[in-house]
Amino acid sequence: MTVPRITGVELAGHGALPLLVVGPSLGTSARALWSAAAKELGDAFHVIGWDLPGHADGPVRGAFSIAELAEGVLAFAGGAAEARGDEALRFAYAGDSVGGAVGLQLMLDAPDAVTAAVLLCTGAQIGDAAMWQERAATARASGTPALVTTSAQRWFAPGFLEREPAAGSALLHVLQGADAEGYAQVCEALTTFDVRDRLGEITVPVLAVAGAHDVATPPAKLEEIVAGVQDGELLLLPDVAHLAPVEAPAEVASAIRAVGQGIPGTEPGSPAQIADAADAYARGMDVRRAVLGDAHVDRATANADPLTRPFQELITRYAWGDVWGRDGLDRRSRSMITLALLAALGHEKELAMHVRAALRNGLTREEIAEVLLHTGVYAGVPVTNASLAVMQGVFADLDQET
């Protein structure tokens, strides 16, 4: 056994910000898995990712254990901290699957270095020895391309590859190009990894993130971590399987950001606070997409920059998660109220957006016109005149689109 030499990549931010180290899942690379989430975090963290031996040009040497892999990652983080000019090695950590397993090992072996951890789609023990030995044998005999089809089925929640073909293709390309021996060595390291009886030693705050569709490390694995560590909380992402950072980058970034590191005047939040904020964000994003449509939400989040991104996160948590996500009114009713208020206040751009949203929420064109007519009685005839013109413009655009 030997300590592997770990290489990696700088993903976002700069050296004046707190250090965040992110780790990959088996068969992926830090860049392919973490770039989208890192983009959301570049104003708050200096994000660096490490790569597994044999993945993304990571060097392959002799066999290693997960503990030795963690030792290599710690040396990699130490080199980054030295280059930044840090006085001490202190970093937040986030890792998916085997990257999460390494996170657990780091908190056991170097608890003073890790300030907080977000562990995604992982476990204190993953799979069984026979499965990993078979996987290693397949990689050595047939190469990693032989693993692409089964990995695609296991990695992604239903519909992801259709929605995000480029992101899925990039990850599968990394797997296809991974060195067979490096891949096999990671499999063999996982055959003996089991820290379930040591979870109680972990005092670092832990947020465990589970994918509802994850068959490789189902939510029970993350619940086991939360129950075992001294300060843990669970976040369940409903539309995610095994690769949360690429399947739900905004939700994952929000969970990491909620730790509070790198935001002036704040202290790291507790795992419960992190989970509450991340849960509100995830709930809000689901409602926001259902009401406004994926295309609109994707444009809004893609156009956000470090100055506007906090507002996007705020309205997702507050307006869509805490208010639109409540059960007290159905979405038809909320759409009618929203149309009336936007019309009365003269917010024509928002009104156009919510005319489309009202149709998605089940209102007919006639009902939308009726709401705006009713609004004019209390807010004034010019209000209805202007808002009906907005409505007609939206309907004309929709007719042309179809």
C-alpha distance (Angstrom), angle and dihedral (degrees) to the residues before:
residue distance angle dihedral
M1 . . .
T2 3.79 . .
V3 3.78 140.3 .
P4 3.82 106.3 -103.5
R5 3.78 121.1 -132.2
I6 3.79 106.5 -116.5
T7 3.79 124.4 -150.2
G8 3.76 128.5 -175.9
V9 3.76 149.4 158.4
E10 3.80 140.2 -101.7
L11 3.81 107.8 -117.1
A12 3.81 108.6 176.5
G13 3.79 146.4 -20.5
H14 3.79 127.7 30.9
G15 3.78 141.1 -93.8
A16 3.80 95.9 -89.1
L17 3.81 90.5 67.0
P18 3.82 126.8 76.9
L19 3.78 113.6 -82.3
L20 3.81 120.0 -106.0
V21 3.82 117.8 -173.4
V22 3.82 116.7 -161.8
G23 3.79 127.9 -166.6
P24 3.83 133.0 -155.3
S25 3.76 137.8 -127.0
L26 3.80 120.2 -112.6
G27 3.81 109.8 -78.0
T28 3.81 95.1 20.3
S29 3.80 136.5 88.0
A30 3.79 130.6 -128.6
R31 3.80 91.2 -115.9
A32 3.81 96.9 49.1
L33 3.80 94.2 42.8
W34 3.81 102.5 37.6
S35 3.83 108.9 28.0
A36 3.81 96.3 94.4
A37 3.81 94.3 48.3
A38 3.81 91.6 42.0
K39 3.80 90.3 55.1
E40 3.81 88.0 60.3
L41 3.80 91.2 50.9
G42 3.79 102.7 44.3
D43 3.81 93.8 102.7
A44 3.80 92.6 56.3
F45 3.81 106.7 30.8
H46 3.77 142.3 33.8
V47 3.81 95.9 -127.3
I48 3.80 119.5 -157.0
G49 3.79 125.1 171.7
W50 3.78 130.8 -156.0
D51 3.80 127.4 -146.3
L52 3.78 130.9 -140.3
P53 3.82 119.8 -114.1
G54 3.79 109.0 -82.0
H55 3.81 93.2 16.5
A56 3.83 123.0 107.5
D57 3.82 91.3 -6.8
G58 3.81 93.6 -48.8
P59 3.83 107.8 157.2
V60 3.80 119.9 -106.3
R61 3.80 120.0 -140.7
G62 3.80 131.5 148.6
A63 3.79 129.7 -31.4
F64 3.80 119.2 -69.2
S65 3.80 142.1 -176.5
I66 3.80 125.7 -124.0
A67 3.81 88.0 -104.7
E68 3.80 89.8 55.9
L69 3.79 90.5 45.2
A70 3.81 88.4 53.5
E71 3.80 89.2 49.8
G72 3.79 88.8 54.5
V73 3.81 91.1 49.0
L74 3.80 90.2 50.0
A75 3.82 89.8 53.4
F76 3.81 89.4 48.9
A77 3.82 91.0 51.1
G78 3.80 89.3 46.5
G79 3.78 90.6 55.2
A80 3.80 90.7 50.5
A81 3.81 91.5 48.7
E82 3.80 90.9 50.2
A83 3.80 91.3 50.3
R84 3.80 88.9 51.2
G85 3.77 90.9 51.7
D86 3.82 93.9 -118.2
E87 3.79 115.1 168.4
A88 3.81 92.0 -142.9
L89 3.79 136.7 15.6
R90 3.83 105.2 -101.6
F91 3.79 124.0 146.9
A92 3.78 143.8 153.1
Y93 3.80 113.5 -120.3
A94 3.80 135.5 -149.9
G95 3.79 124.5 176.0
D96 3.80 138.1 169.6
S97 3.83 123.6 -142.9
V98 3.82 107.5 -38.2
G99 3.81 85.4 10.0
G100 3.80 87.1 59.6
A101 3.79 91.3 48.0
V102 3.80 88.2 54.4
G103 3.81 87.9 50.7
L104 3.79 90.9 56.9
Q105 3.80 90.2 49.1
L106 3.80 91.7 49.3
M107 3.79 91.3 53.0
L108 3.79 89.9 51.1
D109 3.80 96.4 45.3
A110 3.82 102.4 31.4
P111 3.82 107.6 20.4
D112 3.81 93.2 156.3
A113 3.81 91.4 59.9
V114 3.82 97.9 53.6
T115 3.82 116.0 70.9
A116 3.82 96.5 -175.7
A117 3.79 137.1 -20.3
V118 3.78 137.4 -142.0
L119 3.81 107.9 -162.2
L120 3.79 115.5 -167.3
C121 3.80 131.9 -165.0
T122 3.79 93.8 -18.3
G123 3.79 143.0 109.4
A124 3.77 144.6 -146.0
Q125 3.82 83.6 -114.2
I126 3.81 121.7 16.9
G127 3.80 126.9 -158.7
D128 3.79 119.3 -36.9
A129 3.79 135.4 -73.8
A130 3.81 95.1 -105.7
M131 3.82 92.6 53.3
W132 3.82 93.0 50.2
Q133 3.80 92.8 45.4
E134 3.80 90.1 51.9
R135 3.82 91.0 48.1
A136 3.80 91.1 49.9
A137 3.80 91.1 49.7
T138 3.82 91.3 50.4
A139 3.81 91.8 50.9
R140 3.80 92.5 50.1
A141 3.80 94.7 44.3
S142 3.81 100.8 41.0
G143 3.79 106.5 13.6
T144 3.78 128.3 -117.3
P145 3.85 94.2 -70.6
A146 3.82 86.1 73.9
L147 3.83 88.0 64.8
V148 3.82 98.0 52.8
T149 3.81 99.5 90.8
T150 3.81 97.0 48.4
S151 3.81 91.4 42.0
A152 3.81 91.7 53.1
Q153 3.80 89.2 54.1
R154 3.80 92.9 47.4
W155 3.80 100.4 39.8
F156 3.80 104.3 53.8
A157 3.79 136.9 54.0
P158 3.83 117.3 -123.4
G159 3.79 112.2 -72.0
F160 3.82 97.6 15.0
L161 3.80 97.0 109.7
E162 3.80 89.8 50.0
R163 3.83 92.3 49.7
E164 3.82 97.4 40.3
P165 3.81 108.0 24.0
A166 3.82 94.1 157.0
A167 3.80 94.6 53.3
G168 3.80 92.4 45.5
S169 3.79 92.4 46.8
A170 3.81 92.0 50.4
L171 3.80 91.5 54.6
L172 3.79 94.4 46.2
H173 3.81 89.0 48.1
V174 3.82 89.6 56.6
L175 3.80 89.9 51.3
Q176 3.79 92.2 48.8
G177 3.79 90.8 51.4
A178 3.80 96.6 44.0
D179 3.80 117.5 118.0
A180 3.81 109.2 -102.4
E181 3.81 94.4 -139.4
G182 3.81 93.3 47.7
Y183 3.80 90.6 49.5
A184 3.82 91.0 48.1
Q185 3.80 91.8 50.0
V186 3.80 91.3 55.7
C187 3.82 89.5 49.9
E188 3.80 90.3 52.1
A189 3.81 91.7 48.2
L190 3.80 88.4 56.2
T191 3.82 92.2 53.2
T192 3.81 90.3 75.6
F193 3.81 101.0 29.7
D194 3.81 111.0 117.7
V195 3.82 122.7 140.0
R196 3.80 97.4 157.2
D197 3.79 92.1 118.4
R198 3.82 91.3 51.0
L199 3.81 100.3 50.3
G200 3.79 91.0 100.6
E201 3.81 88.8 65.6
I202 3.81 92.0 64.5
T203 3.81 111.7 99.2
V204 3.83 97.7 165.6
P205 3.85 112.1 107.2
V206 3.81 109.0 -99.7
L207 3.79 130.8 -163.7
A208 3.81 109.9 -167.2
V209 3.82 114.3 -157.4
A210 3.81 118.5 -159.9
G211 3.78 130.3 -170.0
A212 3.79 113.6 -136.2
H213 3.84 90.5 -142.9
D214 3.81 96.1 44.2
V215 3.81 112.0 126.7
A216 3.82 95.2 168.7
T217 3.81 95.0 58.5
P218 3.81 105.8 7.5
P219 3.82 121.7 -160.2
A220 3.82 90.9 -93.0
K221 3.81 88.0 68.8
L222 3.79 91.1 56.9
E223 3.81 91.6 43.7
E224 3.81 87.6 55.3
I225 3.81 90.3 55.6
V226 3.81 92.6 48.5
A227 3.80 91.7 48.8
G228 3.81 92.2 48.8
V229 3.81 105.6 45.1
Q230 3.78 121.4 75.4
D231 3.82 96.3 -120.7
G232 3.79 113.0 24.5
E233 3.79 141.0 140.2
L234 3.81 133.9 -175.0
L235 3.82 128.9 -130.8
L236 3.82 117.9 -171.8
L237 3.81 117.1 -158.4
P238 3.83 109.1 -156.8
D239 3.83 100.9 -155.7
V240 3.80 98.6 42.3
A241 3.80 134.3 96.8
H242 3.82 121.1 179.4
L243 3.81 106.4 -36.6
A244 3.80 104.1 58.0
P245 3.84 97.5 165.3
V246 3.81 91.7 63.3
E247 3.82 98.8 29.6
A248 3.82 94.1 51.3
P249 3.82 107.2 12.2
A250 3.80 96.3 159.1
E251 3.80 93.1 50.4
V252 3.80 92.1 46.0
A253 3.81 91.7 47.3
S254 3.80 90.5 49.9
A255 3.80 90.5 51.7
I256 3.79 91.8 50.7
R257 3.80 93.0 43.8
A258 3.80 90.1 52.2
V259 3.80 88.2 67.2
G260 3.80 82.8 79.6
Q261 3.78 98.0 -135.4
G262 3.78 114.3 147.1
I263 3.81 96.5 15.2
P264 3.82 108.2 117.8
G265 3.76 115.1 -117.3
T266 3.79 96.0 15.4
E267 3.76 135.8 100.6
P268 3.80 125.9 -143.6
G269 3.78 110.4 -80.4
S270 3.77 124.7 -124.5
P271 3.82 117.5 -100.1
A272 3.81 88.5 -107.0
Q273 3.82 91.1 55.1
I274 3.78 90.5 45.5
A275 3.80 91.5 50.2
D276 3.83 92.7 47.0
A277 3.80 92.3 51.3
A278 3.79 93.4 43.5
D279 3.81 92.0 46.5
A280 3.82 91.3 51.6
Y281 3.79 89.5 48.8
A282 3.81 93.7 48.4
R283 3.83 91.4 46.9
G284 3.79 90.5 46.8
M285 3.79 93.1 49.1
D286 3.81 90.8 52.1
V287 3.82 91.8 51.1
R288 3.80 93.2 42.2
R289 3.80 91.7 53.2
A290 3.81 92.3 45.4
V291 3.81 92.6 51.6
L292 3.81 103.0 35.4
G293 3.80 101.3 26.2
D294 3.80 132.2 -114.5
A295 3.81 94.6 -90.2
H296 3.80 94.1 57.1
V297 3.81 94.2 45.1
D298 3.80 92.7 45.8
R299 3.82 90.2 52.7
A300 3.80 92.4 48.5
T301 3.79 94.6 49.4
A302 3.81 94.1 41.4
N303 3.82 91.4 53.0
A304 3.80 93.3 50.2
D305 3.78 117.7 109.8
P306 3.82 131.7 -174.2
L307 3.82 89.9 -79.9
T308 3.82 97.2 48.9
R309 3.82 102.3 29.5
P310 3.84 94.5 83.4
F311 3.82 88.6 57.8
Q312 3.81 91.5 50.4
E313 3.80 89.5 51.8
L314 3.81 91.5 46.0
I315 3.79 95.7 53.6
T316 3.81 91.4 43.7
R317 3.80 91.7 54.4
Y318 3.80 99.5 34.5
A319 3.81 108.5 30.5
W320 3.80 99.5 30.1
G321 3.81 102.3 26.4
D322 3.80 104.0 35.1
V323 3.84 100.0 30.3
W324 3.80 112.3 20.4
G325 3.81 87.6 36.8
R326 3.81 93.9 59.8
D327 3.80 120.7 108.3
G328 3.82 97.1 -138.2
L329 3.82 94.8 92.3
D330 3.78 130.5 24.9
R331 3.79 118.7 -119.9
R332 3.82 93.5 -105.8
S333 3.80 89.3 59.7
R334 3.79 92.7 45.5
S335 3.80 89.9 50.8
M336 3.81 92.0 52.6
I337 3.81 92.1 49.8
T338 3.79 91.2 46.8
L339 3.82 93.1 50.1
A340 3.79 91.9 50.8
L341 3.81 94.3 48.4
L342 3.81 95.4 45.1
A343 3.81 90.5 48.8
A344 3.81 92.9 47.8
L345 3.82 91.8 48.7
G346 3.80 94.1 46.5
H347 3.80 96.1 -120.7
E348 3.79 94.3 149.5
K349 3.82 98.4 168.1
E350 3.80 91.8 52.4
L351 3.81 89.2 42.8
A352 3.80 91.3 57.4
M353 3.80 90.2 50.7
H354 3.80 91.4 50.2
V355 3.79 94.2 47.2
R356 3.79 85.8 63.0
A357 3.81 89.4 43.7
A358 3.80 91.6 51.6
L359 3.78 90.2 56.2
R360 3.82 89.0 51.2
N361 3.81 88.3 50.9
G362 3.80 92.0 56.2
L363 3.81 104.9 -95.7
T364 3.80 116.7 138.2
R365 3.78 122.7 -131.7
E366 3.77 88.8 -108.3
E367 3.81 91.8 53.7
I368 3.81 91.7 50.2
A369 3.81 90.5 52.1
E370 3.80 89.1 48.3
V371 3.82 91.6 53.4
L372 3.80 91.2 51.7
L373 3.80 92.1 46.2
H374 3.80 90.1 51.9
T375 3.81 90.3 48.6
G376 3.80 90.8 58.7
V377 3.79 91.7 62.2
Y378 3.80 91.1 63.3
A379 3.81 103.5 24.3
G380 3.81 100.3 36.9
V381 3.79 139.8 -88.3
P382 3.85 93.8 -94.1
V383 3.80 88.4 58.3
T384 3.78 92.5 57.3
N385 3.80 91.8 42.1
A386 3.81 91.8 55.1
S387 3.81 95.8 40.4
L388 3.81 93.4 49.2
A389 3.81 88.0 54.5
V390 3.80 89.4 53.1
M391 3.80 89.6 48.5
Q392 3.79 92.3 50.8
G393 3.79 90.5 50.7
V394 3.80 91.8 52.9
F395 3.79 92.4 47.9
A396 3.82 90.9 49.2
D397 3.82 90.5 51.3
L398 3.80 90.7 48.9
D399 3.81 92.0 49.4
Q400 3.78 90.1 51.0
E401 3.83 91.8 48.3
T402 3.80 91.5 53.2
